[in-house]
Amino acid sequence: MASIKDVAAEAGVSVATVSRVLNEHPAVSPAARERVLAAVAALDYRPNAVARSLRTDQTRTLGLVISDVLNPYFTELARSVEEEARALGYSVIIGNADERPDLQDHHVRTLLDRRIDGLLVSPTDGGSPLMLDAARAGTPMVFVDRWIPGVDVPVVRSDGRAAVRALVAHLHGLGHRRLAIIAGPAATTTGSERVEAFREALAEYGVALPDAYIGQGDFQAESGRRATEAFLALPEPPEVVFAADNLMALGALDAIRARGMRVPEDIALAAFDDIPWFVHTDPPVTAIAQPTGELGRAAVRALVDRIEGRPPQSVTLPARLVVRRSCGEPPPPAPTTDPTDPTDPTDPAAPPEDPKDTRSTT
């Protein structure tokens, strides 16, 4: 592997001149710069990232700790983070917490030991002493999707409350009154917020949320299956199951089918976090879609602002309801008539048809 001394010898310049060219310093003549770049290309020289990080106190590396790499939502989030970071000149190291606080802290500790420039985290709970200490110590950090209340760290997230209200309005319009929710862990902000938003939206229509209609899940498919089995065993099962995450919705669908029941004829199903699979289930699942790609890109931009000395901003983006067939078809619109239309057959003042009129009406 070529060294910086090899490049200097090939270009006929000093090591200091090579360093200035590589760091885009203006105090280099065009001719010298051209010779250095030609030597770099000829020798396939790659700067030593470790040495550069020791010299500049930067690694141009970001850490990302996501809650569950098998969840398509977080997979897409990680992809958008990596793409945006690369566009801004940074690399990304990803850690999968698998919804475990201990594994989350393991990844955070490892990333900090590797001298990353900044950290993106979707916390698995709200009480990690390690992250609290890192935030207090001034580690550049941004929370994405989830956050730890009371910690002075920028948060990039979507507005789930507005989307849940839209979902409840849709369900109420379809005539559903017994609505249940499979909640995520209460220790996560998204787990608690989605239950609160669901309860508040139901209250706007005078509909209660009984304790029996709140199933406790953990953002995994198996918990969605267990909670739905409990709902279906009730003397008065719910008409709708709303899973507060996509994997729990798939578990709910398994439990419904295991009972020989049909969606939406026997019970309706909706989910938070739309995923491509929902288009291909039978029936396609109504879901709340977060702007996952933009969330990842906005989180990277906020973190890089923090790293490079610009004031970072928290960002809240709108989520949207995607209506499909899993909650039932809306009733057909009532026929409307225009009392001013003389051809309206329901208008008693309309002239009677002439049975002898053979003119085409097409």
N, C-alpha and C positions, 0 to 999 in steps of 0.2 A: 504494500500500500504506500503510495507516494506521500511524502511529508511536505510541510511548507518550505523546508530548505530545498527539497528537490524542485519545487515550483520556482523558487527564487533563482536557482542555478540555471534552470531551463530558460527562464525569461531574461536572464542577465541583469537582475535587479537585486536589491537587498530584501531580507525577510520582512523588514518593516514596511517596505513598499507593497509587498504581497499582502500583508495584513491590512494596510490601508485600502487596497483595492477590494479585498473581500468584505470589508466593513463599510464600503461605499463612501470612504472619506474623500472630500473634494480635492485635497492637496496632492493630486497625482496627475502627471501629464497624460494627455490622451494616448500618446505613443506608448508610454510605460503601461498604462492600463490595458491597452490592446495586447501587448506582449504577455502580460500576466494572465489575462483571460484565455489566451491561446494556449499557454502552458498548462493551465488548469484543465482545459479540455483535452489536451494531448495526453496528460498523465492521469486523467480521470481522478483528479484530486478531490477528496471529501474532507471538509474541515472536521476537526475533532470536537464533537459536541460537548463532551465532558470538560475538556480544557476551556472551551469557550464559555461554558456556564460558570466555571470557577472565576473566569476573568470578568465576566459581565454581571454575575450574580443573577442570571436568567437562564432557564433551560428551554424556553419557547415551548413548554409542555403544559397542558391542562389535565387535571384529573376529573373524571366523571364517575360518580357512584350512583348507579340506578337500582331501583328496588327489586326488579325481577326481569332478567334478560329474556325469559321465555314469554313474557307478556308482549304481544305485538305492539302495544302502545309504547312501551319503553324501548323496544327494538327500533322503532321509527324515530323516537326521540334521540337515541344514541347516534343514529345515522345522520340526522340533521345537525347535531352538535359537531360530529367529526367533519362534515362537509364545510360548515361555517368556520370552524377553527382552522382547517387547512387553507381556506381562502384568505384568512387573516395572518397566515404564517405560523400557525401553532400546530403541534401534534397533540393527540389525546390518548391517555391511558384510561381504560374502562375497568371498573370493578363492579361485580354483580353481588348485591347484598342478599338476594333471595328472600326478601322480606324478613331478614334476621338482624336485629340490632347489633349483635356481637360480630357478625360478619361485616356489617356496614362499618363498624369502628375499626376492624382489621384493615379494610381497604383504605379508609381515611388515613390511618397511621402509616401504612405502607407508602401511600402517595406523598404524604408530607415528608417522609424520610427520603424520598427520591427527589426532593427539592423541586416539585412542580411549582409553576408560577401562580396557579390559581386553582380553585376547586369548585366544581358543580356537584350538588348533592340533591337527591330526592329522598328526604329522610324517612326511615322506616318507623321512627317514633319521635317524640318530642322531648326526650330527656337524655340525650347522649352527652355526658360530661366532656368527652373528647372534642366534639364539635363546638360545644359552648366555649371551651378553653381556646380552641383555634380561632373562633370568631373574636373573642376578647383580645387575643394576641395580635389581631390585625391581619390574619391570613386572608388574602383576597378570596372571597367566597360568594357564591350565588346559590340560592335555593331555587329549584325548578320543579313545578307541579305541586309538590308538597313543601311545607316550611315548618319552622319551629317558632311558635308565637313568642314574642317578647325579645327575640334575638335581632340585633341590629345588622341584618344581612339583607341585601336586595332579594326580592322574590319575583320570579317570572312564572305566571300561572294563568289559567283560564277562569272565566266567570261561570262557575258551575251552577250557582243559585238561579240565575236568570234562565238557564237551559232547563233546569228541573221544573221551574214554574211553567215553562212552555210545555213540557211533557205532561204535567198534571192537568193543564188546561186541555190538552189533546185527549187524554184518557177520560176526563170528565165529559167532554163533548161526545165521546163514544158511548156514554151511559154507564161507565164503570164507577162503582162506589166503594167496593171493598178492595183496597189497594195495600199491598205488602211490599216491604223493602228488605233486601239482603244487604246489610251494611258491611263496610270494611272495618278494619280495626279502629277502635275509638282513639287509640294513641296516635293515629295519623290525622293530619288536618283534613285530608280529603275524606277519610272515613267518617269523621264526626260532622263535617260540613254538609255532606250529601244527605245524611239523615235529617239534620236540622232543616235544610232547604225543602226536603220532601214533606216534613211535618207542617212547616209554615205554609207551603203551597196548598196542601190539603185543607188547612184551616180556613184559607180564603174562600173555599167552597162549602164550609161547614161540615167537612168530613174529618172524622177523628182517625188517629193512627194508634190502634190498640197495641199493647206490648206484644201480644201474640202474633202481630203482623210485622214485627221487627226481628229478622233473623240475623244472628251474628256470624259474619264471615271473616275471611282473612285475605281476600283478594286472590284466592286460589279456587280452581274449579270444584274440588272436592267439598269445600265449605258451601258452595252454592248448591250442590246436590243435596247435602244434609239439611240445609235450611229449607229448601223447597219440599223435601219429604215431610218435614215437620209442618209446613203450611198445609200440605195436602191431607194430612192426618187430622186436621182440626174439624170439629163438628160443623163449622161454617168456614170453609176454605176461602181464601181471597179470590177475587176475579182477575187480579193482575199481580204479577211478581215483577218488581223493578230491582234488577241487580245493579249494585253501585260500582260494577267493574265488569269488563268483558269476559274474563275467565269464569267468574261466578255465574254469569249468564249462561255460559255453555254448560256448566254443571247443573244449573236449573233446568235447562232443556233436556238433559239426560234423565233427570228425575221425573219430569213430566212424561216423557216417552216411555219410561220404565213402567209407569202406571197405565199405559195404554191410552193416555189422554192426548188430545190434539190441541195445537196452538194455531189460531186463537179461539177455535170453537169451544173448547172446554175451559181454557185459562189463557189469559194474555201474558205476554212477556216483553219487557223492555230492558235496556241496559245503558249504563254510562260507559263511555269510551267506545266509539264506533271502530270496527276493524273490518278489513276486507272479507273475512269469513262470513260476516253477517249477511252479505249479499247472496251467498251461496247456500245458506241454510234453508230449510223448508218448514215454515215460511221464512222469508227474509226478516231480520230482526230490526225493530224500531230502536234507535240508539241516539245518544247524545254524542256528537262528534267534537272533539277538541282540535284546535289548529296545531297539531303536534309538531309539524315541521317548523312553523314559525316560532313556536315556543322554544324549541332547541336553538334556533338561530338567534333569537332575542336574548336567550340566556348567555350564549357565548359573547355576544356584543357587550352585554352588561358586565361580564367578568373581565373582558379585555379592557374595557373602560377603567375598571377598578385597578387592574394591573398597571396600566399605562398612565395612571394619575388623573384620569378624567372622572367626574362624579358619576357613579353608576345610578341607574334608575330602575325601580321596580316596574314591572309591566304586567297588566292584566288584559288578556285578550278574550273576545267573546267566543263562547261555545255555541253550537247550533243543534237543533233537533232535526234528525233525519227520520221521517215517517215512512215505515214500510208496512207489511201486512200482519205482523205478529201481535198487534193489539186489536185487530178487527177492522173491517171496512167502514168508513164513515157512511151515515145514512144518505140516500140520494137526496139532492136538493128538492124542496117542494116546488111544484110547477108554479111559475109566475105568469100572470096575465097583465096585459096593458089595457086598462079600461078605455083608453083613447084610440085603440086600434079598431077600426070598423070591421076588420076581417077576423077579429077574435071570436071563435065559436062560442065562448062562454058569455059574450056580451049580448044581452037580450035585445039591444038596439041594432045588432049587426043584421044586414040584409040577408034573407034566406038564399041558399044556393039555388041556382036555376038548373033543374035536372036536364034541361036541353042544352046547356052550355057545354060544348065539347072542346073548348080551347085547352091546349096543353098547359099543365101547371108545372112542368119541369123546366 
